[in-house]
Amino acid sequence: MSGSLLSRTHGYVIALCLAAGLASLGAPALASAEECPNAAFRTGPSSHLPDCRAYELVSPPFKDAAHPALGGLSPEGSSALLTMGGAVAGLEGFPDIVNFNPGAYYSTRRTASGWTTVPDDPPSAEYLPFEYSGFSDFTGKSLDTQTTVWMERGVWQLANRVDFFMRRPDRSIVDVGPGLPPTVPSRTTPNEVAQPADMSAVGTSADASRLFFALSAFFWPFDGTEESGKVHSLYEYLGTGNTTPMLVGVDDGGKQISQCGVVLGGGSPTGSIANGLIEFNHNAVSTDGNTVFFTAYPGNYQNDGCKGSAPPVAELFARIDNGLADARTVSISEPSKEDCSACDTEASVLANAQFKSASEDGSKVFFSTTQPLLGNDRSSNIYEYDSGAPAGERIVRVSGGDSTVSAPAAEDLEKAKSPIPEDGSHVYFLANGVLTRTPNEQGESAEVGAVNLYVFERDASHPTGRTAFIARLSQQDREQWEAHAFEPADVTPGGRFLVFTSNRDLTPDDTSTAQQVFEYDAQTGALVRVSIGQEGFNHNGNVSVKLDVYGFVVNNATIVTPYCEAEYDASAYSSRLSVSADGSYVFFQSIAGLTPQALDQQVIGHAQGGAALPIYANNVYQYHAGRVSLISDGQDVSSFVQFLGTDASGGDVFLSTVDRLVGQDTDSNVDIYDARIGGGFPAPAVPPSCSGDACQGQLSGAPTLLSPGSEFQAGGNPPLAAPAPAAKPAVKPKAKSTKCKKGFVKKKGKCVRAKAKKASRARRATR
């Protein structure tokens, strides 16, 4: 199949990031407007939506020509974070906002009357932003998106200070603690102070009560990390009002484990924080923040030149209850005999470990290594450490295969992401080895050297673990699983369902040469193609591949997860947005028309004005109960409509579009909408008609930003823009004679010609 990793979705997702900052259950999906309890709101574009959905405007109506982006979403879909490049009224932060760079931050919450948006940027009169162009120093958020953490300097602080500040749901701002020791040189801006140290927040707990940050220079005095090679050191703050951070990479006695680099999860110990740490850190901080997983690196790793004290290989550890009386450190990849009595930890077999993921409660963690911890296989294997397992049995070889294969060689593709659910019950992974000879539902079996997709399940139904073969993927699929900024798979929190894309024909109904979307049910073994046509429409979604002038595929069906984000939260729910928690709803997008209302590979413009690079209209779809339905309006030919994510129930589906889908939308900018089951708000009231003197009305003040169904509030803080000038006091008229000359009558203290007055009335009556 033609094309490569840089398919249409990859190219467009990157472009949108730069521009914006970005088998089933139930009854048939469609319901007529009359059958829905929210029928009054299912008018216009909402009338075609399935499941009694109706559009709601999430972003504020007035955005100063800015394009909003979804920066985070709470699991229940009732609150979110927005970023916008425009300085809309009520903005508290830095005034020199330019479009898309860096953007201002807002919290939005659904209320009974609509979505209400408040600014999150700290007031620029009180805080100096980290970046020159504004408060792009957003570093973390709570799981409900109502608490945010910032990196900045208070105007009252010294010129060598850069602190972390927390904005609470009540809009108050409190100091968490300084990021740098007091010995760093003073500079004009916080950026000039923090940039040489590569200072950056890398994780938070779900309530943001624990904050983790990294430095690669200007270490705190108690930190013995060497500054050669720009390696990172990891610190932690607990609560607020701190003066000194805690080291994370220490043993039970508080001694530093490595002076050659410690990172959250399993990123690179050298290089920039943004490029080195975001690839493998999902759930590296537990939801409550009490467990944090870190990798301690050896000397001369990646030729960093470090000569300090360090383990002989890269090792994975867990630091538990740091700062509390029972604080302790557990060696994960080099387990003690108390944790794994059968594990081989002899010096002759030691090998680097790579953090993969963890359960959100921190009880389970997964890593890969070529060290034969269990068995004799020296190829890359995935292991699980389970703190809840009996003593001596806490390490499990995930990629160990089943009884149908003797002495399996896993050959795990360690660079590929391994989708692991929040409860840690399943591990989906790629491996070149044959781990089971049991075929999948289609009768296909794993092959040596092939890109084999497996699931390892260990739960109450399979206490000793079960390995199942799902499908053979293509080399092109492998590239996407290994890509840094691309996410080809999504797993439900309980692990039963995996949604992924593939360029191979994996099911009998798939004859497409373009990429398709599939859903796998680990409980039944069923694999279904999701990107089908409604009742077989348009060849049942089987489209021929379409290439641009560079040979990139433009008509792949794709899922979208926001890997554009630079901030890191505890459970990273916002990277699991394509499928509902029960697997009954799957959302994807494609330029192919899969329903009669959708746009079918329609050109809506050209990139950079070149006719050789056409831009196609996009469609957002829902798959539910075996049926595909259109979620976008099928009319967006002015811009690229984009799927942004769903909540845990699948009841809220977020997308961006320039189309005005509700009456509250009063501009032609990109807006964020929620296609919500049972949703909708009353349309703006239409002013009553008038005639004669009734049309004059009374003078009113300046219009507000509030509109029914979508409100913007300044949160009690003054707007940046200068306040409107106060009305001039009325001037008392000079005293005049109480009598008027003949032919004149008195009107509001003035004498006017009676005839002129009648003419004026006549003119008003004809207006």
N, C-alpha and C positions, 0 to 999 in steps of 0.2 A: 504494500500500500504506500502511496506517495505521501509526502509531508514528513514532519519531524516534530520534536518537542515544541517548536515555535509554531503551533497551530493557530487558528484564528483566535481561540479563547486566550491563549497565552499572550498574543500580541495585543488584543484589545484590553485584557485585564491589566497589563503593564501600562497601557496608554491611559486607562481610567485611573490607575493609581497615581500616575503623574498628574493627571488633570484634576482629580477630586481629592486627592490627598492620600481606591478603592484602589396472585400471592397475597394481596392486600386484603384489608378488612372493610366491612361496612357495606352500605347499600349504594346503588348508583348515585353518581356525584351530582348530577344536574337537578335543579329544582326551579320551578317557575317563580317569578317575582311574587305572584299572588299567594303562593304557598308559604312564603317566608314571613316570619314575624317582623322582620325589618323591611318589609316590602316598600315602605314609604321612602327608604333611602336607596333602594336598588333601582335607580332611574339612570338614564343616560348610559355612560360606559359601564356602570355597575350592573346593568341588567343582564349581561351575558355571563357573569361570573358564576361558577359552580358553588354548591354547598351553602347557599344563602350568604355568600360573601358580599361585602360592599366596600368600596374604596373610602379610605380616610386620609386626609392630608396630614402628614406627620411633621414636615418641615414648616416653618412659619411662612405666611403669605408674602411678607416683605423680606427680601434678602439682599438688597443693594447689589443686584446683578450677580450674586455669588452662587456657586454650585454647591449644594450641601452633600455631605458624604456621611454614611453610617459608620460611626467609630466604635460601636459596641452595642450589644443587645442583651437585655436580661432574659433568662430562660423562659419566663412566662409572657414575654412580648409586650409588657405594659410600660416599659421605660427603655430609653436608649440614649446613646451619646451621638451628637452630631458635630461635624466640623464644617465651617463655611469660610470662604475667603473674603467675604465682604464685611465691612464695618457697619452692620445693621444697628439701628438705634437700640440703646440699652447695653451695648457691648461694654464690658468692664475693662478689657485688657488693652494691650498696646495699640495706639491709634493708627500706626502706619501699616495696616493690613493690606496686602496685595492679593489678587485672586490666586487661589490655590497654594500660596506660599506665604506664610505657613498655614493660615486658616485660624479661625477662632473656634473655641470649643463651647458646646452647649449641652445641657441635659434636657431631655424632653420626656414627659410623662403623660400617659393617657388619663384623662379625667372624664367625668360624666358629660361635660360639654364639649370636649375635644382634646387635642394634644396641646399641652402647655409647655412652652420652651423658655428656659432661663439660662443666662450666660454663666459659664464656668470659669472663664479667664479671670485671674486675680486682677483687682483694680490697678491700673497702670500708675495711679497717683501714689500707691503704697508699695508697689513691687517693681523691681527691674527684671525684665524678662531675660531668659537665658539666650534666646536668639535675638539678633539685631532687629529683625522684621516682625517680631511679635512673640506671643506666648505659645511657641511650638514645642515647649519643653514639657508637654504632657507626658507623664511617665508611668501611670498606672491607674487602674480603676477597680472599684469593688464589683462584685458579681451582679449586683442590682443596678449598676451604673450610676449610683447616686453619690458615691464618694470618689473623688479624684485626687491624684498626687502630682505635685508640680515641683520643678527645680528652678529656683530663682533666688533673688536677693531682696530682702526688705530694704526700703530706703533708709532705715535707721541703722542698718548693719554696716560693718567695716567693709572696705573695698576688696578684701581677700576672702569674703564669705560667699558661699553658694550653698543654700540649704534646701532640704526637701520640705515642702509645705503640703498639708492636707486640707482639702475643701470638703466639709461635711455636708450631709443632706440639708441641714438647717442654714446653709450658705456661709457659715462661719469658716474662718481659715486659721489653722493652728500650725505651729512649727514642729516638724517631726525631729529634725536634727541636722547638723552640718554634714556636707558630703566630703569636705576636705579638712585636714588639720590646720590649726591656726598659723603654721609656719609657711604656708604657700604665699607667693608674692601677691601684692595688691595689683589689680588691674581695673580698667575703667568699666568693663562690662562683665557680667557673670560668665559669659561665653569665653572671654579671654582668660578667666581664672580656671574654669573647669575643663576647657578643651585640651590643654596639654596633658591632663591626667586621664583623658578619655572617660570622664565621669558619666555614668549612666545608670539609671534604675533598670533592673532586669527582672523583677518579680514582686508580686504582692500577694498577700492572703486575700480571701474572698471579701473580707470586710475592710481590707487595707490597713489592718492594725499591725501587720508585720510587713516591712519593706526591705527589699534586698537590692543592693547596688554594687557596682564594680568600679575599680580604678586600675589604671595601668602605670601610674606614676604618682608621685607625691603621696606615698602610702602613709598611713598613720604611724606614729612612732613605735607602737607595739607590734607592728607588722614587719616581719623580716623578709618579705618577698623581694627578690632581686629586680632591679629596674632594667637589667639587660634584656633585650628582646621584646620589650613592651608587653610582658605577660600580665595577666589580670589577677587581681585579688578580690575576694568576695566578702562583703560586709552585710550586717543586718541591723535594723532598728526595730525595737518592740515598743509600741505605743508612741506617744508624742512627748515633746519637751526634753528630748535627749541632748546631751552635749558630746557624747563619744559613742561611736558605733561598736558593735561586737564583730569579731572575726567569725566566719562560718567554718572555714577549713581547719578545724582543730580537733584533737583527739579528746578522750574523756578527761584528761588532765589539763586541757587547755593549751597543749603544745601544738604549734603549727605543723600540719602534716606535710605541706609542700611549700618551699620557697620559690618554686619554678612555675607557678600558675595554678589557680583554683577558679573554676567557672561553675555557674549554675547549670544543672543538667549535664549536657555533654557537648558544648560547643568547642571551638578552637581556642587554645589558651593565648594565642597571639592575634594581632590584627584588630580591626575595629569591632566595637561591641555589636553594632548593627549587623555586620556581615558574619561574625563568628559565633553568635550565641543564640540566634533565633531558630536554627534548624532543628535542634533536638532539645527542647525544654518543656514539652507539654506535660503539665502537672508536676514539674520539678519542684514546685511549691504546693504542698497540700492545701486543701480548701481552708482549713483553719490556720494554716501557716506554721503549725508546730513541727512539721517534718519538711526538711528541705534536702534535696539530693544534689550532690556536687561531685565534680570530677577533679581529682588532684593529679597534676601532671609531673612527669619525671624531668630530670635535667636534659638539656639538649633536644627536647621534643620539638620537631619541626625546625631544628637548627637555631633555637632561640639563644643558645650560648649560656644558659643558666648553669651555674656551678653550685648552687645552694643545696640544702638538705631536701630530699624528695624521695618518693617511692621509686622503685626500679622501672615500673611501667605505669601507664595511666590507670588509675583505680577509681572506682565509684564508691561513694560513701553516703550515708544519711546522717544528718545532724538533727537531733530531736530535742525539742523544748529548750532551745538555746536561750540563755539568760535566766533560766529558772533553776531551782535547786536540784532537779532530777535530770539536768542536761546531760546528754550522752551522744556518742558517735558510734555508728555501726558500719563495719566494713562490709560492703555489699558484694563486690566482684571478687574479693579475696576473703571469703567467709571463714569464720572461726569454726572449729570442730563442733562447738556447741550449736552452731547454726546449720552446718552441713557436715555430718560425720564422714560421708563418702567422697567429698570433693577433693580433687587433687590440687594442692596449692604449693607444691614443691617449686623451688626456685628455677629448676630446669624447664618448667612448662609455662612460666609466667608470660602473659601477653596483655596488650592494651585492652581496656574495656570501653565500650561506647554506650552511653545512656540512650535508651529508646523512648521510654514513656513510663508513666506510673498511674496508679489509680488515684482518684481525686482525694481520697481520705489518707493517702500516704502509706497504706498497709502493704501494697504490692508495688514492686518496681521491676522493670524489664531492661535488659542490657544485652549487648552482643559482644562476643570475644572469640578468638581462635584458641584460647586456652581450654584444654579438654577437662573442664571441671568435673563432668560426669561422663564416663565412657572414654573411648580412645579417639574420637573424631577431632582432628585438628583443623578442620575447615571452620568457617565462621558459623557459630551457633547462637541462638537466642535463649537466654535463661531468665527465669523469674525468681525473685526473692520475695517470699511471703512471710511477713512477720507473725501472721496468725497461725502458721503451720506448727506442728509439733517440733520440739527441739531436735536438732540433728537432721531435719527433713525440710528445711526452709528454702532450699534451692531446687528448682525444677528445670529440666532441660526441655524448653518449649519446642524446639525443633528436633527432638529426638526420634520422631516417627512412631509408628505403631508396630504391632506384632507381625504384620504382613511383610515387613522388611527386616532382614537381618543386618546388623551393623550398618545402619544408614549413615551416609555422608551428607550432612545438611546443605553445605555450601550456601548458607543464607546470604542474600544480597544485602549486606549490612548498610550500604549507602541508601537503600530504599527506605522510605518512611514505613512504619508498621502501625496501621490504625489500631488503636487500643481503646476500648470504651472506658467510661468514667469509673466503672466498678472493677475493671481489670479482669473480668471473667473470660474474655476472648482475646486472642492475638491473631490479627490477620497479617500475613507476611509473604514475601517472595523468596523462593529458593530454587537453585539449579538442581538440587538433589531430589531423589525419589524418597519420600517419607511415608507413603502409604501406596499400596497397590489397589486399593478400593477405588473404582471409577466414580465419577460424578454422575449426576442425574441424566446427563446426555450420553453416558457410556464412554466418556473420554477419560484417560488416565494420565498421571504425571509421567514425564520423561526426563531422563538424565540430560542435563545441559539446557533444558527448556526453562522458560520463565514461568515457573509453577506457582500458582496462588493457593495458599493454604489457610486454614483456620485451626488454631489450637484452642480448645474449650476445656476449661476446668471449673466446674461449679458443682452444685448439689447433685445434678444428674450425672456428672462425670467427675467424681472426686479425684480420680487418679489421672485425669486428662484424656482428651480425645483429639486425634488429628484427622482432618477431613480435607480432601483435595477439592478445590472449587473449580478451577479452570486453568488452561494454559494461555498466557498472555503473549503479546508480541514484544519484540525488542523495542519498538516505538513506545509501547506502554511502559516498559522498564525505564526508559529515559525520563518519562513523566513522574514515575514513582521516586526516582532519584533526584529530581530537579529541586533546587533550593526554593524557588518561588512559585511552585505549582503544586496543587493538591488534587490528585486524581481520585481520591477515595474518601468516604465519609462513613462513620459508624455510629449506630445509636448508642445512647448511654449504657444500656444493658447488654450491648454486644450482639444481640440476635441478628440484626440486619446490617449488611454492608452495602453501600451504594458506591459504585465505581464506574469508570469509563474504560472502554477498550476499543482498539482498532481491529481486533479479531472478531470473526463471526462466532459468537459463543452459544447462541441458541438457534434452534431450527428456523425460527421466523426471521433471522437476521441475514439478509443478503446485501446489506449496505456496504459500500466501499468507504464510507465516512465513519468517524468515531460514533459509538452509541453509548447509552447509559444503561446500566444493569443494576438489579437489586438481588442480593443473595440472602436467603433465610437459613441461618445456621441450624435452626431447629428441625426444619423439614428437608433441608438440602436443595430446595427449589431455587433455580436461577431464572429470572425473568428479565426480558428487555423492557425497559421503562420508556424509552424514546420512540414509542410507536405512534401511529396515526390514529386519530379518533375514528373508531369503527372502520379501520383499515384505510383511512383517508391518505392520499398522496403516497401510494404504494406502501402503505403501512409504515411510513417513516424511513423506508429504505431508499436512500438518496445516493447518487453517484458523487464521488469526491470532486470538489471544486477547488482549484489552486489559484493563488495570486501569482504575480510575475516573479516572485522570489521562490515559488514552489511550496509555499505554506498553505495548509488546508484552511479554508474559510467557513466551511459548512459542517463542522463537527458539532455533535450534540455534547453539551458539557454541564458539569456541576460547577458551582462557584463557592469558594471559601475565601475569606478576606485575608490573604497572606500579605496584603499591602501594609497592614498595621505595624507600627513600630513599637507599640506598647505591649506589655506582657502582663496578663492577669493570671490569677491562680488556676482556675479550672479551664480557662480558654474556651468557654462555651461558644464564643463567637467564631471559632473555627470549625464548628460542627453545625452547619446551618442548612444543609440540603435535604435533610430527612427529619421527619417527626420522631419523637422518642419511641413510639410504638411501631415505626416503620410503615405505617399505613399511608402516609403522604410523602411523596418524593417530588422535589422541585428541580427543574433543569431549564436550560435555554438552548435555543437553536435558531439559525436564520431560516431553516426550512419550515414551511407551513404544514403543521401537523393537524390543524383543524380548519374548517372552512373559513373561520373569521381571521386566521393568522396571515401574516405577510410572508410570502414565499420567495426567499432569496432575492428580495427587492433591493436594488441599489438606491441609496439615499444620499450619497455624496462621494467625495474622493479625498483620500488622505493628502494633506498638504497641497491641495489643488491639482494633484496629478491624476489624469484620467486612467493611468495604468494601475492605480491602487484604489479600487472602489470600496466603499463602506456599505455594508448591507444592514438593512433593518433587522432588528433582533426580536425574538419572541420569548416570553417567559411562560413556562408550562407547569401544570400540576398533573401528577400521576396518582390516581386514587381508585381503589376498587377495580383495577384493570382498565381504567379509562383515562385518556389524556384530555385535559381541558386547558383552555387559554386563560392565563392570569393577567397578562398585559392586555391593552385594549385593542391591539391589532391595527392601530392608526398612527403609531409613532414613526413618522417618516422624517422628522426634523432632527432626531438624535438617536443615539444607541441606547434603547431601553435596557436596563440592567437589573437582574435579580440580585438582591442583597442578603437575603436570609430569611429563616423562619424561626418561630419559637418552638419550645419543646412539644407542644400539642399539634403543631401544623395549622393552628387556627389563625395565626398572623403570618402573612407573607409580605415581605418588604421589597419594594422595587423603586427604581428611580426612572423618571420620564419627564419630558418637557410638555407632554399633553396635559391639558386641564381636565382632570377626571372628576372633579367636584366643583361646586360653585364657590367654595372658599378660596380656590386657587385663582389669584387675580393677576399673575404675571406670566411671562413666557419663559421663565428660567427653568432649569432642572429642579424638580421637586422629588421628595421621598414620600411614597404612599404605603399604606398598609391595606392589603386586601383581606379584610377580617371577616371571619365567620360570624354572622349576626351583628356586624358592625354598621357603621354609618352614623352621620350626624345631620341634624336639620340644615337645609340650605340657608344661605343668608336671606334675611327678610327683604322682600321687594318693596321699595317705597310706594305708598299709594298714589294713585293719579290725583291731579289737582286741577283747578281752574280758577281764573280771576285772582283776587287778592290772596286766596289761600296758597297760591304758588310762591308767594314772596317768602313765607316762612320767617324765622328769626335767625339773626346772625349767630353762628356757632364758633367754637374754638377749633383749633387744628385737629385733623383726623388722627385717631390713635392707630396702633398696630394690631389691636385686638379685633378679631372677627369670629363669628360663630363657628365652632368646630375646629378652629386652630388659633391658639392664642400665643402671644409673645409677651413675656413679663420681664422686667428688669431686676426682679428679685430684691427690690428695695434699694438698689444702688443707682446712682445718677448715671445717665447716658454720657457717652463721650462727647457727643455733639453739644455745642453751646446751647443753653436753654433759649427758648423763644423769647424775644424781647417782651417785657411787660407792656400791657396795654397802656396807652397814654391816658392820663386822667382827663375826664371830660372837662371842657372849658365852659365855664358858666357864661351864658350869653349876657350881653349888656342889656340894661333895662331899656325898654322901648315903650312908646305910647301904647296904651291899652286899646286905642281906637285905630281903625284902618280907614284909608281914604275910600271914597266912593268907587265902586267897581272892584274892590279888593275884599278878601275875607281872611280871617286869621286861621293859620294852620301851624300847629306845633310852635306857637310863639312868634310866627312870622306872618306877614301880610303878603298874600299872593293873589294874582288876578283870578277871579272866579272862573273865567272862561278857560284859562290855562289849566286849572285844576280839572275841569271836565274833560279836556282833551287828554290829559294824562291818564285819566281813568279809562278813557276809550282806547288809548294805545295799549294799556295793560291788558284790557279785555281781549285784544286780538293776538296777544303773544302766545 
